[in-house]
Amino acid sequence: MKQEPKLIRKGDLYYPTKEFKKTALVNSEKIYKRARRNPKKFWAKMAGDLYWFKKWRRVFVHKPPYFQWFSKGKINITVNALDKNLEKRKNKVAFIWEPEPVGETPRVFTYYDLFREVNKFANGLKKLDVKKGDRVGIYLPMIPEAIIAMLGCARIGAIHSVVFSAFSSQALKVRLQDTKAKVLITADGYYRKGEIIDLKKGADEGIKRTEVKKVIVVKRAGNEINFKKGKDLWWHDLVKDEKDWCEPEIMDSEDSQFILYTSGSTGRPKGCVHVCGGYAVQAKATTKWIFDLKDDDIFWSTADLGWITGHTYSCYGPLLCGATFIIFEGLLTWPEPDRWRDVIKKYGVTTFYTAPTAIRMFEKYGTGFLEDYKFDTLQIIASVGEPIDEAAWKWYFKEIGKTKRPLLDTWWQTETGGILITSLPGIGPFKPTFTGLPFPGLRFEILDDKGKKLGLEKEGNLVLLPPFSPGLLRGIYKNPEKYLKTYWTDYGKKIYFTSDRAYQDEKGLIRVVGRADDAMKVAGHRLTTGEMESAIALDKDIVECAVVGIDDKIKGQVPVAFVVSKTNKSKDQIKARVVYQLRKEIGPIASPQEVYLVNDLPKTRSGKIMRRILRNLFTGE
């Protein structure tokens, strides 16, 4: 049997093999030059891959800080995700739902199955007097009805606002009050680490003092709930007599499609508004090209639908490409650490897209359960959510990618709607800790605080230049002042400020080192938490780490590190190694004031480290 070749290595750069490059959808660097020469023409060509009821008049209209893509075009994303696929893919599997309980039967939806369910639910919403422009709250776990609910709203022009099911009732309430949603879709409960979580209880609390008139409840876990007649409706009762055809609402390209809130870890959450035309174009183009999706691929993004990654790459993107994908209800490491591996094997997953936190969690369990597994169906592995440190990158590349699969690091935000920076798998290069190149048609620069463009290897603020990306947010819901102040003030109304810090190497590859607000100034020197954490994580004995800046009378701020070790070494030994790594990788200025050895780090349910809580240990807040 012919052995699969490894990626081509040139120094610290990796390139796709000749075999991979030959079959890749995009395999020539010329695409960057063509797109750079005329970005509007490039995106217009991408838009031509979708069905429009009426073609746009102008590709891009810019009235800073506001802009439009595909002005006056008419579209409906569900026609492109569902109806269009019925011609050739009617009986093809759209997605497979893998429940957390191992013994429970998965649910499989063909494109025709999904089409019918979405239309029935859309008709059910109309029966509740939900109309174009109405906001609908979705507070659901990772179950098929979450996808059906999103698509059902989009079918009739209602604006969905998905709230992560692990968020508190108060977080739900804030979002429902802001959107003034008239309907909430939730479930009785769901499984998490073998336990049933009572989601309806949180929903009942969350709708108090809101304008929610009806609550649609999916029967998922069968747990006993408080069911209020007249206000609560079972999902199955709502749809059982509905027709499986609903006329799609004709939407303007700039009509709102959904509102998705940032997590609110730095204050009141911001409702990012995404629109119908530009979002659909960007979702399809990035999913198809970045993940090299072909008709026989099985795609698995592990992201929850409550996040933008879930919206774009666990729902809309794969459907727009006519792909088959997986959604998974539970924890990737439950009931055994290799559950995620078994899902890949069970369904023959070809593209695996997960977060650095998950990768480090896999690494924590060791490689014993991976020794006899080749991951031979995988063709692409990818990372999302935060900058991936070098140690995690190398482990992922070696143990899961077997040094043979392109490893794509991806950068984007809730605000951008889709991936904006990554190296394309058929072109490369791939470099540890570097996200890669801007997606074709996009222009990024790295500026200092005064707006001066910085040279290579100089860290600064990452900004996006016009004509921007079609999927970029069009506003913060009901808060134009916040929109202007957050994104269009630091460098004027014509430059989008990402609030991320980054630098470029000689190949043009961008390394995102962390948030600008995760930066600290130590004796006048600016350091980012991401950069320091990446340095610490290079120590093979350290599984996970977090760095925060605390006030210091002399230096202004000093770093403090929290580390999780997989050895029994003493705190003094661990501290010495952390100090050594930071001094070696960054310099003496990065030496921490203190190193705390901990068993675990506080995280959100999505797996992101809550540095704010660690910082509050010192501020007393």
Secondary structure by P-SEA (a helix, b strand, c coil): ccccccccccccbbbbcaaaaaaccccccaaaaaaaacaaaaaaaaaacccccbbbccccccccccccccccbbbbccccccccccccccccccbbbbcccccbbbbbbcaaaaaaaaaaaaaaaaaacccccbbbbbbccccaaaaaaaaaaaaabbbbbbccccccaaaaaaaaaaacccbbbbcccccccccccaaaaaaaaaaccccccbbbbbbcccccccccccccccccccccccccccccccccccccccccccccccccccccccccaaaaaaaaaaaaacccccccbbbbcccccccccccccccccccccccccccccccccccccaaaaaaaaaccccbbbbcaaaaaaaaaaccccccccccccccccccccccccaaaaaaaacccccccbbbbbbbbcccccccccccccccccccccccccccccbbbbbbccccccccccbbbbbbbcccccccccccccccaaaaaacccccccccccccccccccccccbbbbccccccccccccbbbbaaaaaaaaacccccccbbbbbbbbccccbbbbbbbbbcccccaaaaaaaaaaaaaaaccccccccccccccbbbbccccccaaaaaaaaaacc
